[in-house]
Structure formats: structure tokens, C-alpha cells
Amino acid sequence: MKIKPAAISLSVITLLYLIVLIVADVSDTAYSVLPAIATFLPLLMFLSFVSYVIRYFRWHWLLRRTGDNIQISYGFLAYIAGFAFTATPGKLGELVRIRYLKPLGLPQSRVISVFIFERMFDLIVVLVLASLAVSRFGMLIYVSVFVCFVLIAIVTLVKKSQWLAIIEAYSRFYHMRCISRVFRVLKLGVRGVLVWNNPKDISVALLTGFLSWALVSVIFILLLWRLGIDIPFTLAMAIYPLAMLAGAASMLPGGVGTTEISIIVMLTLSGVSIELSSVAAIGIRIVTLWFAMFCGFISILFLEYKYA
């Protein structure tokens, strides 16, 4: 488990937030609303945690459909542990769950399969929510192209998994055993996505994904309400999903900088002051990204201490 990259990402995020806070602090308006947000954050964090529970239900459902019946409490800790490294490109750091699920007999390839399947439907759901702002911001077309590109790439790789098999064979032939093992696991992980290619599992993935990410949008709306920001409901629902896609498209760890800037730009274009927009961007990232990483690190500490 590599801690150093995550620590670097966390440091960059912290520095960015400090810079935004300094900029926001030049306004008395922004400074005056910070205490009100601080008292409101616990409620928003609780709602974020509810969204994690919904996403875990989906994850647990998918694994049970493959015959992998993991204890709910331990599985939840292992799932949340992945959030400690969610601030990585493509959230690949969440595959740290392999460390805690492998001792239970869950194949590494299965963890990769469910990870890919989740990401596919998360992208679809978030894009649908972002499309509520289709007539307001020009960036929607760019993030739509990004989502389509990623989905096409995944589907192509699933259908052409023999490409990975060829690389595995060549690596084994030239005695590159480590590389061969990696591509073997990737091959099995990509192929494993097909086990959920049925109406029932797809419906569950879409429904739980929509409930989870719609709740995150509601959290953003509540934050705007607390700040006294009045914008159309559909626009408020779309801003954070659209900013998340912009952050994902940037390929920066956790969408650092891109997500926050996107939120600020969209709010200012909607008539909100840059100071309040900055506070809103900081607030939503605290109760989503930062809180998720905090929960992830707590879960890792617990798992390492109790189950080491």
C-alpha cells in the first residue's frame, strides 16, 4: 500500500484550499458566513455518509450476485477504506480494497471488475445530472465527449480482452513474470464485468448510482441555501456533477483545482459573488472529497489494527 502518492495529493489539495480561503477572506461577506457553514457541515457530512452507504449497497449487491458473500460490517470497512485514496486519477487508488478483501478469498480480478462496473455507471449518472444545465454552460459538451470516450474505451476493452491476453503471453514468454501477472489480473478483471451484463444488475446499478449522486447534489443545494445563494433548482442540481466531470477530465488527482474552479466559474456566471462562490466550492469539497478521505483513513487504521 503506497502512502506517499496519497500524501502528496492531500498536500496539494490542502495548499489549494488555503489559497482559496485567503482569496475569499479578503471579503467581509465571505468571512461572516464561514461560522454559519461550520455549524452546518456536520449535517452535510452525515448526508454524505448516507450516500456512501447507498454506494456500498450497490457494491455488496454486485459481489453477492457473483457468489461472493462478504460479511457486511467488514465489507463496509474495506469499501470505505478505498476512499482514502479516492484523490487519484480515475480513483484508481480505491483498488487498495484488494489488500483487505484478498484474505477473504475474493480474487483481485473481482475487485477490479466491480470497480470498473461502478465507474461506468457513476459516469453515466453524473452526466445525466450535469445535463440539467445543458442550456447554461458550454463546458457540458466537452465533459460529454470525455464521458463517451471513457465508456467507449471500457466497452472496447471488455469486448477485446484478448489484447490483454496477448500482452500477458508475451510477458510470460520473455520471463517478465511480474508484468505477466498484472496483465493476467487485468484481463480477468475486464472480462468479469460481463457477469453483470443483465437487466437486473444494470437497473440496480443505475438506481443506486442515481440516488447516491443525486443526494450529493442535494447536499450542494443545502449548502447554497445556507449561504443565501438563490439560483434555479435544476441549475443547482447540475453544478457539482458538472464540476466533478470537469475535474475527472483534467486527470488531476481528485480533480484538484479544476473542480473548485469550475464551481466558482459556474456560480459567478449565475450572478453569485466570487467570495460566496469560493466558500461554496470549499464547503462542498470538505463534505465530499475531504470527508470521504478522512473516513477512508479511519477505516484503514481500524482494519490494520484489528485485522493485521
Residue, then its C-alpha position, 0 to 999 in steps of 0.5 A: m500500500k503506497i502512502k506517499p502518492a496519497a500524501i502528496s495529493l492531500s498536500v496539494i489539495t490542502l495548499l489549494y484550499l488555503i489559497v482559496l480561503i485567503v482569496a475569499d477572506v479578503s471579503d467581509t461577506a465571505y468571512s461572516v458566513l464561514p461560522a454559519i457553514a461550520t455549524f452546518l457541515p456536520l449535517l452535510m457530512f452525515l448526508s454524505f455518509v448516507s450516500y456512501v452507504i447507498r454506494y456500498f449497497r450497490w457494491h455488496w449487491l454486485l459481489r453477492r450476485t457473483g457468489d461472493n458473500i462478504q460479511i457486511s460490517y467488514g465489507f463496509l470497512a474495506y469499501i470505505a477504506g478505498f476512499a482514502f485514496t479516492a484523490t487519484p486519477g480515475k480513483l484508481g487508488e480505491l483498488v487498495r480494497i484488494r489488500y483487505l478483501k484478498p484474505l477473504g478469498l475474493p480474487q483481485s480480478r473481482v475487485i477490479s471488475v466491480f470497480i470498473f462496473e461502478r465507474m461506468f455507471d457513476l459516469i453515466v449518472v453524473l452526466v445525466l445530472a450535469s445535463l440539467a444545465v445543458s442550456r447554461f454552460g458550454m463546458l457540458i459538451y466537452v465533459s460529454v465527449f470525455v464521458c463517451f470516450v471513457l465508456i467507449a474505451i471500457v466497452t472496447l476493452v471488455k469486448k477485446s480482452q484478448w489484447l490483454a491476453i496477448i500482452e500477458a503471453y508475451s510477458r510470460f514468454y520473455h520471463m517478465r513474470c511480474i508484468s505477466r501477472v498484472f496483465r493476467v489480473l487485468k484481463l480477468g478483471v475486464r472480462g468479469v464485468l460481463v457477469w453483470n451484463n443483465p437487466k437486473d444488475i444494470s437497473v440496480a446499478l443505475l438506481t443506486g448510482f442515481l440516488s447516491w449522486a443525486l443526494v450529493s447534489v442535494i447536499f450542494i443545494l443545502l449548502l447554497w441555501r445556507l449561504g443565501i445563494d438563490i439560483p434555479f433548482t435544476l441549475a443547482m442540481a447540475i453544478y457539482p456533477l458538472a464540476m466533478l466531470a470537469g475535474a475527472a477530465s483534467m486527470l488531476p488527482g481528485g480533480v484538484g483545482t479544476t473542480e473548485i474552479s469550475i464551481i466558482v466559474m459556474l456560480t459567478l456566471s449565475g450572478v453569485s459573488i466570487e467570495l460566496s462562490s469560493v466558500a461554496a466550492i470549499g464547503i462542498r469539497i470538505v463534505t465530499l472529497w475531504f470527508a470521504m478521505f478522512c473516513g477512508f483513513i479511519s477505516i484503514l487504521f481500524l482494519e490494520y489494527k484489528y485485522a493485521 
